[in-house]
């Protein structure tokens, strides 16, 4: 199914699972060390947490949901884009989503964030640009990728302003927008085709 010449997606998947499980069950200091804390990011020069927080997760449900989503979209997208472009997309999504979090929570010393959701949102939305007619199974409901994209962005925008849960909806929203922006910059023709479908 997948071209064995592409190793970035499998490597990210394995590293994320291993580091997350170690942090959850063996070495909890990993979680404490890699949490992204916007208040301390510049003050304490915790620059590495912008990347490393994407390799840790709060619990097995959080990890499982993210890794299943990553598996179904990242593996075929790496084949389509090539490894270099895929890696760039993933880490742009990670950095942009954490930058949004930093901007919103930079004066809140109690706030911390972790997980790969922002980067995975970037992968998912880049995939949707290239394969907009794909049918997704969302909570067991078949849904066109384009419909899901609108619902996802709309909900993330609403939830970032109104939800009281512990989910970093800003990271989801910014990750999704960074995926769209990445394709718009690196492959304008693909984005133009998507826009033409909406007009």
C-alpha positions as CSV (number, residue, x, y, z in Angstrom):
1,X,0.0,0.0,0.0
2,X,2.8,2.4,0.9
3,X,6.1,3.1,-0.9
4,X,8.8,1.6,1.4
5,X,11.1,4.4,0.2
6,X,9.4,7.0,2.5
7,X,10.3,6.8,6.1
8,X,9.4,10.1,7.7
9,X,5.7,9.3,8.6
10,X,6.6,5.8,10.1
11,X,9.5,7.4,12.0
12,X,7.3,10.2,13.4
13,X,4.6,7.7,14.3
14,X,7.0,5.3,16.1
15,X,8.9,8.1,17.9
16,X,5.6,9.7,19.1
17,X,4.2,6.5,20.4
18,X,7.4,5.5,22.2
19,X,8.2,8.9,23.8
20,X,4.5,9.3,24.8
21,X,4.3,5.9,26.4
22,X,7.6,6.3,28.2
23,X,6.3,9.6,29.6
24,X,3.0,8.2,30.6
25,X,4.1,5.0,32.2
26,X,7.9,4.9,32.8
27,X,9.5,8.3,33.0
28,X,7.0,11.0,33.9
29,X,9.8,13.6,33.9
30,X,9.7,13.4,30.1
31,X,6.2,14.9,30.2
32,X,7.3,17.7,32.6
33,X,10.4,18.5,30.6
34,X,8.7,18.7,27.2
35,X,5.4,20.4,28.1
36,X,5.0,23.6,26.1
37,X,4.5,26.4,28.6
38,X,3.9,29.7,26.7
39,X,4.7,31.9,29.8
40,X,8.1,30.3,30.2
41,X,8.9,29.7,26.5
42,X,10.9,32.9,26.1
43,X,11.5,33.8,29.8
44,X,13.3,30.5,30.5
45,X,14.4,29.8,26.9
46,X,12.4,26.6,26.6
47,X,12.7,26.7,22.8
48,X,13.0,22.9,22.4
49,X,9.5,22.4,23.9
50,X,7.9,23.9,20.8
51,X,8.9,20.8,18.9
52,X,9.3,18.2,21.7
53,X,5.8,18.8,23.1
54,X,4.5,17.3,19.8
55,X,5.9,13.9,20.8
56,X,4.2,13.6,24.2
57,X,0.5,13.1,25.0
58,X,-1.7,13.4,28.0
59,X,-3.1,9.8,28.0
60,X,-3.6,6.8,25.8
61,X,-6.9,8.1,24.4
62,X,-5.3,11.3,23.3
63,X,-2.3,9.4,21.8
64,X,-4.5,6.8,20.0
65,X,-6.8,9.3,18.4
66,X,-3.9,11.4,17.1
67,X,-1.9,8.4,15.8
68,X,-4.9,6.8,14.0
69,X,-5.6,10.1,12.3
70,X,-1.9,10.5,11.5
71,X,-1.6,7.0,10.1
72,X,-4.5,7.3,7.7
73,X,-3.5,10.7,6.2
74,X,0.2,11.1,6.8
75,X,1.4,7.9,5.1
76,X,-0.3,8.5,1.7
77,X,0.4,12.2,1.9
78,X,4.2,11.5,2.3
79,X,4.0,9.3,-0.8
80,X,2.3,12.0,-2.7
81,X,4.4,15.0,-1.6
82,X,7.8,13.3,-1.1
83,X,9.6,13.0,2.2
84,X,11.2,16.5,2.3
85,X,8.0,18.4,1.6
86,X,6.1,16.2,4.0
87,X,8.5,16.7,6.9
88,X,8.5,20.5,6.2
89,X,4.7,20.5,6.3
90,X,4.6,18.5,9.6
91,X,7.0,20.8,11.4
92,X,5.5,24.0,10.0
93,X,2.2,22.8,11.5
94,X,3.8,22.1,14.8
95,X,5.5,25.4,15.0
96,X,2.6,27.5,13.8
97,X,0.1,25.8,16.1
98,X,2.4,26.4,19.1
99,X,3.0,30.0,18.0
100,X,-0.7,30.6,18.1
101,X,-0.9,29.0,21.6
102,X,2.1,31.1,22.7
103,X,0.4,34.3,21.5
104,X,-2.8,33.6,23.3
105,X,-1.4,32.2,26.6
106,X,2.0,34.0,26.9
107,X,1.0,35.8,30.0
108,X,-0.6,32.8,31.7
109,X,1.9,31.0,34.0
110,X,-0.6,28.2,34.7
111,X,-1.1,27.2,31.0
112,X,0.6,24.2,29.4
113,X,0.0,22.3,26.2
114,X,1.2,19.0,24.7
115,X,0.4,16.7,21.8
116,X,0.7,16.5,18.0
117,X,-2.8,17.7,17.2
118,X,-1.6,21.0,15.5
119,X,0.8,19.2,13.2
120,X,-1.7,16.5,12.4
121,X,-4.3,19.1,11.6
122,X,-1.8,20.6,9.1
123,X,-1.4,17.1,7.5
124,X,-5.1,16.5,7.4
125,X,-5.9,19.8,5.7
126,X,-3.1,19.5,3.2
127,X,-4.5,16.1,2.3
128,X,-8.0,17.6,1.9
129,X,-6.6,20.2,-0.6
130,X,-5.1,17.4,-2.8
131,X,-8.0,14.9,-2.3
132,X,-11.1,17.0,-1.5
133,X,-13.5,14.3,-2.7
134,X,-12.3,11.7,-0.2
135,X,-15.0,10.3,2.0
136,X,-14.1,10.5,5.7
137,X,-15.6,8.4,8.5
138,X,-16.3,10.9,11.3
139,X,-17.6,9.2,14.4
140,X,-18.9,6.5,12.1
141,X,-20.7,9.0,9.9
142,X,-19.5,9.1,6.2
143,X,-18.7,12.7,5.3
144,X,-17.0,14.4,2.3
145,X,-13.6,15.8,3.2
146,X,-14.6,19.3,2.2
147,X,-17.7,19.2,4.5
148,X,-15.5,18.0,7.3
149,X,-13.0,20.8,6.7
150,X,-15.7,23.5,7.1
151,X,-17.2,21.9,10.2
152,X,-13.8,21.4,11.8
153,X,-12.6,24.9,11.2
154,X,-15.9,26.4,12.3
155,X,-16.0,24.3,15.5
156,X,-12.4,25.0,16.3
157,X,-13.0,28.7,16.0
158,X,-16.1,28.5,18.1
159,X,-14.5,26.3,20.7
160,X,-11.4,28.4,21.1
161,X,-13.7,31.2,22.2
162,X,-16.3,29.4,24.2
163,X,-15.3,25.9,25.2
164,X,-14.2,25.2,28.8
165,X,-12.5,21.8,28.2
166,X,-8.8,21.2,28.4
167,X,-8.4,20.8,24.6
168,X,-6.1,23.3,22.8
169,X,-8.6,24.3,20.1
170,X,-6.4,27.1,19.0
171,X,-3.7,24.6,18.0
172,X,-6.2,22.6,16.0
173,X,-7.4,25.7,14.2
174,X,-3.9,27.2,13.5
175,X,-2.6,23.8,12.5
176,X,-5.4,23.4,10.0
177,X,-4.8,26.9,8.6
178,X,-1.1,26.3,8.4
179,X,-1.7,23.2,6.3
180,X,-3.8,25.2,3.9
181,X,-1.2,28.0,3.8
182,X,1.7,25.5,3.2
183,X,0.0,24.1,0.1
184,X,-1.0,27.6,-1.1
185,X,2.7,28.7,-0.9
186,X,4.4,25.5,-2.1
187,X,1.9,24.3,-4.7
188,X,-0.4,27.2,-5.7
189,X,-2.0,25.2,-8.6
190,X,-3.3,22.6,-6.2
191,X,-4.8,25.3,-4.0
192,X,-6.2,27.1,-7.0
193,X,-8.0,23.9,-8.1
194,X,-9.5,23.6,-4.6
195,X,-10.7,27.2,-4.6
196,X,-12.2,26.8,-8.1
197,X,-14.3,23.9,-6.7
198,X,-15.8,26.2,-4.1
199,X,-16.7,29.1,-6.5
